[in-house]
Amino acid sequence: MIAACALLSCCAKKAPKVYRVGILSGLDSFAVIADGFRAKMTELGYTEGGNIVYDLQKINPDTVKERAVLNKFVTDKVDLIFVFPTGPVIEAKEITRGTDLPVVFASTVLEGSDLVESALRPGGNLTGVRSIGMDVLAPRLEFLLEIAPKTSRILMAYQSDYPPALAGLRLLRPLALARGVKLIEVPIKNLEDLRKNLAARTSSGKIGVDAVQMALDILTQSPEGWAIISGFAAEHNLPIVGATELQVRNGAILTYISDNFETGRMGAVLADKILKGAPPGTIPVVTPEGYLRVNYRTIQKLGLAAPEGLLSRAKEIIR
């Protein structure tokens, strides 16, 4: 009799909750964010294949595919969506509107994107880790001018319908003007626009620029966009100020940005709070720390010099 009661008691216990998390990585250069997220979730007690299951989807800029993935997450009734960078996050907000499905974003530009009510109290079903891209536009410009002080014209190609890119330009224009530098703006709607503009500069024999600074958008940050821009810069011996760690490793002279792996870890802390019952809209958006990364090898190849003071501030130096 006692054994039977014990058996019934065990059967009556609820099976442990298994959380399902949909992860959408919208750009290869940010994909390591997902690694940081899962690593921290493990530290927080979530065992992959045990009490948590991930549906990780990696897509390079493709709105149709992004929307399909996000809609599937909604249909599958995942417990939480973790998404990055800005473009797919904007899609996630729209697709989950009117639901209680929590969304945690990462490496997302808040300025100009209308994603949250405020960083302190984001509201709705979103919170996350913001991009410091807007914060570091000025330092990137200053670092470029330390390395290449004769720079007077900086090419900046940008996606003309992408709010963060436009917000970044509004910030950078007066800063460049104050430093006696002219921004050569190249608005594009697609990568073919970019190819045509740069090809025309090359064929004219007068490219009209001394350096390149990467914009805060999806098109130019895509692998194909980076290949076009970096190819143009290499052909004409132009320094590039990158926007990602990957770009510095692939030829940009420097970037000043947060650590993607650490950004993912910060996102996991927010996700843990939500899975334990906290409403996402009440959890403040967090901001990662920025780091200077320098490709000294490329700087030397271009015949430029990096001041020791600048190198001493770098978290990473590629030699």
C-alpha positions as MATLAB code, in Angstrom:
seq = 'MIAACALLSCCAKKAPKVYRVGILSGLDSFAVIADGFRAKMTELGYTEGGNIVYDLQKINPDTVKERAVLNKFVTDKVDLIFVFPTGPVIEAKEITRGTDLPVVFASTVLEGSDLVESALRPGGNLTGVRSIGMDVLAPRLEFLLEIAPKTSRILMAYQSDYPPALAGLRLLRPLALARGVKLIEVPIKNLEDLRKNLAARTSSGKIGVDAVQMALDILTQSPEGWAIISGFAAEHNLPIVGATELQVRNGAILTYISDNFETGRMGAVLADKILKGAPPGTIPVVTPEGYLRVNYRTIQKLGLAAPEGLLSRAKEIIR';
ca = [
       0.000    0.000    0.000;
       2.792    2.423    0.934;
       4.702    1.534   -2.231;
       1.611    2.166   -4.353;
       1.067    5.593   -2.762;
       4.685    6.517   -3.341;
       4.389    5.516   -6.989;
       1.243    7.588   -7.433;
       2.955   10.542   -5.740;
       5.880   10.352   -8.158;
       3.568   10.157  -11.149;
       1.646   13.168   -9.913;
       4.741   15.342   -9.974;
       4.971   17.655  -12.949;
       7.715   17.025  -15.476;
      10.391   19.735  -15.331;
       9.796   22.690  -17.628;
      11.688   22.586  -20.919;
      12.167   26.080  -22.332;
      12.232   26.648  -26.073;
      14.212   29.615  -27.312;
      14.309   30.779  -30.912;
      17.558   32.507  -31.893;
      17.834   34.550  -35.082;
      21.305   35.722  -36.115;
      20.786   38.216  -38.913;
      24.399   38.780  -39.936;
      27.443   36.488  -39.985;
      29.722   39.065  -38.399;
      27.511   39.043  -35.278;
      26.910   35.275  -35.101;
      29.229   34.775  -32.108;
      26.636   36.636  -30.019;
      24.616   33.412  -30.042;
      27.625   31.501  -28.685;
      27.972   33.927  -25.800;
      24.246   33.686  -25.100;
      24.225   29.904  -24.893;
      27.425   29.781  -22.841;
      25.983   32.113  -20.212;
      22.646   30.294  -20.202;
      24.562   27.120  -19.348;
      26.244   28.929  -16.448;
      22.813   30.061  -15.276;
      21.602   26.464  -15.041;
      20.035   25.825  -18.439;
      21.204   22.555  -19.980;
      20.905   22.344  -23.758;
      18.866   19.290  -24.657;
      17.750   19.069  -21.009;
      15.713   21.962  -19.647;
      16.264   24.192  -22.688;
      16.096   23.686  -26.450;
      17.423   26.216  -28.957;
      16.261   26.747  -32.511;
      19.230   28.652  -33.948;
      18.744   30.219  -37.371;
      21.512   32.124  -39.173;
      20.595   34.401  -42.060;
      22.495   37.104  -43.862;
      20.397   40.159  -44.759;
      17.184   38.814  -46.270;
      13.949   40.310  -44.970;
      11.754   37.573  -46.462;
      13.726   34.787  -44.783;
      13.945   36.712  -41.507;
      10.186   37.157  -41.402;
       9.639   33.480  -42.209;
      11.896   32.419  -39.331;
      10.259   34.822  -36.888;
       6.758   33.759  -37.908;
       7.772   30.138  -37.357;
       9.007   30.995  -33.871;
       5.579   32.497  -33.138;
       3.754   29.490  -34.616;
       5.962   27.100  -32.653;
       5.103   29.034  -29.477;
       8.681   29.364  -28.302;
       9.112   30.769  -24.811;
      11.462   33.549  -25.917;
      13.090   34.992  -29.028;
      16.711   36.139  -28.967;
      17.457   38.215  -32.064;
      20.144   40.482  -33.501;
      21.195   42.897  -35.008;
      18.866   45.878  -35.578;
      17.112   44.915  -38.825;
      15.707   41.558  -37.677;
      14.822   43.102  -34.305;
      12.582   45.642  -36.038;
      10.907   42.725  -37.844;
      10.552   40.801  -34.573;
       8.785   43.698  -32.896;
       6.274   43.917  -35.726;
       5.654   40.177  -35.976;
       5.176   39.677  -32.222;
       3.019   42.783  -31.806;
      -0.139   41.942  -29.879;
       1.361   38.777  -28.388;
       3.005   38.184  -25.027;
       6.009   36.466  -26.627;
       9.154   37.987  -25.058;
      11.881   39.297  -27.348;
      15.441   39.895  -26.170;
      17.541   41.821  -28.667;
      21.288   42.322  -28.935;
      23.649   44.661  -30.788;
      20.666   46.827  -31.676;
      20.745   50.539  -32.451;
      17.908   52.164  -30.512;
      18.383   55.667  -31.907;
      15.963   56.247  -34.758;
      14.487   52.742  -34.663;
      11.450   53.344  -32.383;
      11.898   49.963  -30.720;
      11.464   50.890  -27.063;
       9.728   53.568  -25.020;
      12.963   54.250  -23.149;
      16.132   52.389  -22.249;
      15.148   52.434  -18.574;
      11.672   51.037  -19.185;
      11.429   49.621  -22.711;
       7.737   48.700  -22.489;
       5.889   46.065  -24.474;
       7.485   42.670  -24.962;
      11.065   43.773  -25.695;
      14.290   44.414  -23.853;
      17.896   43.687  -24.626;
      21.463   44.812  -25.165;
      21.814   47.975  -27.212;
      24.490   48.624  -29.794;
      27.048   51.269  -28.918;
      27.455   52.027  -32.615;
      26.130   55.565  -32.226;
      28.303   56.189  -29.169;
      31.513   55.250  -30.950;
      31.126   57.067  -34.269;
      33.058   60.057  -32.920;
      35.914   58.018  -31.366;
      36.267   56.022  -34.587;
      36.675   59.253  -36.535;
      39.243   60.544  -34.046;
      41.235   57.298  -34.139;
      41.271   57.407  -37.944;
      42.635   60.946  -37.897;
      45.345   59.933  -35.429;
      46.535   57.235  -37.819;
      45.903   59.102  -41.083;
      46.040   62.819  -40.162;
      46.025   63.987  -43.787;
      42.554   62.534  -44.357;
      40.150   65.163  -45.674;
      37.462   63.135  -47.481;
      35.833   60.046  -45.994;
      33.562   57.845  -48.067;
      30.499   56.571  -46.239;
      28.125   54.336  -48.164;
      24.861   53.719  -46.349;
      21.461   52.101  -46.773;
      19.191   55.047  -47.514;
      16.058   53.552  -45.921;
      17.684   52.203  -42.752;
      16.913   54.410  -39.702;
      20.112   53.709  -37.703;
      22.274   54.650  -40.693;
      20.444   57.952  -41.069;
      20.687   58.671  -37.342;
      24.405   57.934  -37.447;
      24.947   60.348  -40.309;
      23.083   63.116  -38.514;
      25.475   62.668  -35.613;
      28.649   62.325  -37.666;
      28.194   65.235  -40.095;
      28.841   68.070  -37.608;
      31.672   66.116  -35.976;
      33.420   65.684  -39.317;
      32.838   69.329  -40.204;
      34.392   70.440  -36.927;
      37.505   68.388  -37.724;
      37.787   69.817  -41.225;
      36.782   66.547  -42.850;
      34.190   66.136  -45.593;
      31.907   63.113  -45.572;
      31.414   61.776  -49.098;
      27.983   60.220  -48.652;
      26.866   57.408  -50.943;
      23.197   56.522  -50.330;
      22.285   53.084  -51.679;
      19.123   51.001  -51.911;
      20.892   47.774  -52.854;
      24.366   46.404  -53.412;
      24.196   47.070  -57.142;
      23.992   50.786  -56.334;
      27.174   50.375  -54.303;
      28.988   48.494  -57.058;
      28.070   51.089  -59.675;
      29.153   54.044  -57.543;
      32.532   52.588  -56.651;
      33.129   51.323  -60.192;
      32.408   54.808  -61.565;
      34.917   56.310  -59.130;
      37.541   53.806  -60.215;
      36.953   54.271  -63.953;
      37.070   58.062  -63.642;
      40.611   57.934  -62.326;
      39.604   60.301  -59.532;
      38.100   58.384  -56.653;
      37.659   61.560  -54.608;
      38.205   60.025  -51.159;
      41.093   59.383  -48.742;
      39.477   56.845  -46.411;
      36.333   54.795  -45.795;
      34.167   54.593  -42.686;
      31.585   51.827  -42.388;
      27.998   52.876  -41.711;
      25.455   51.520  -39.237;
      23.389   49.477  -41.666;
      22.750   45.968  -42.899;
      23.654   46.199  -46.599;
      27.214   47.457  -46.223;
      27.766   45.168  -43.217;
      26.723   42.054  -45.155;
      29.521   39.741  -46.366;
      28.910   40.836  -49.953;
      28.753   44.516  -49.018;
      31.998   44.245  -47.075;
      33.643   42.432  -50.017;
      32.706   45.265  -52.390;
      33.907   48.032  -50.069;
      37.082   46.298  -48.908;
      37.954   45.392  -52.497;
      37.615   49.032  -53.552;
      39.703   50.180  -50.597;
      42.430   47.614  -51.271;
      42.619   48.609  -54.936;
      43.151   52.254  -54.010;
      45.164   51.804  -50.783;
      42.509   53.393  -48.594;
      42.235   52.846  -44.836;
      38.867   51.535  -43.632;
      37.383   52.234  -40.227;
      35.428   49.057  -39.554;
      32.246   48.463  -37.610;
      32.863   44.872  -36.457;
      35.620   42.691  -35.029;
      35.513   40.547  -38.166;
      36.174   43.535  -40.408;
      39.307   44.440  -38.455;
      40.573   40.894  -38.832;
      39.858   41.154  -42.561;
      41.630   44.396  -43.360;
      40.029   47.394  -41.650;
      42.662   49.411  -39.779;
      40.576   49.654  -36.620;
      37.216   49.517  -34.997;
      35.829   50.600  -31.657;
      32.951   48.365  -30.660;
      31.663   46.026  -27.971;
      32.697   42.387  -27.632;
      30.079   40.239  -29.375;
      30.561   37.188  -27.159;
      30.121   39.332  -24.052;
      27.065   40.975  -25.612;
      25.503   37.526  -25.939;
      26.259   36.777  -22.302;
      24.552   40.010  -21.256;
      21.509   39.018  -23.294;
      21.347   35.686  -21.471;
      21.106   37.422  -18.095;
      18.036   39.290  -19.355;
      16.541   36.122  -20.835;
      16.972   34.323  -17.513;
      15.029   37.057  -15.718;
      12.204   36.783  -18.238;
      12.027   32.984  -18.102;
      11.759   33.318  -14.327;
       8.734   35.581  -14.671;
       9.896   39.189  -15.086;
       7.965   41.164  -17.749;
      10.466   42.134  -20.481;
       9.110   45.661  -20.790;
      10.096   46.403  -17.188;
      13.709   45.234  -17.528;
      16.084   48.083  -18.452;
      18.057   47.849  -21.659;
      21.751   47.306  -20.938;
      24.807   48.800  -22.626;
      28.050   46.892  -23.226;
      31.524   48.347  -22.906;
      33.410   49.448  -26.019;
      36.897   48.313  -26.989;
      39.461   49.540  -29.499;
      40.809   46.933  -31.907;
      43.657   47.770  -34.265;
      45.038   45.962  -37.313;
      48.652   47.103  -37.099;
      49.613   44.904  -40.038;
      47.209   46.715  -42.367;
      48.277   50.116  -41.028;
      51.891   49.341  -41.919;
      50.928   47.938  -45.312;
      49.225   51.253  -46.134;
      52.339   53.177  -45.128;
      50.649   54.734  -42.109;
      51.693   54.863  -38.469;
      49.793   54.188  -35.269;
      50.826   56.380  -32.314;
      51.942   54.457  -29.240;
      49.284   56.233  -27.205;
      46.595   54.797  -29.456;
      48.074   51.298  -29.406;
      48.230   51.371  -25.613;
      44.441   51.799  -25.524;
      43.740   48.820  -27.793;
      42.250   45.624  -26.425;
      43.493   43.736  -29.473;
      46.347   44.480  -31.878;
      46.720   42.362  -35.004;
      50.377   42.295  -36.018;
];
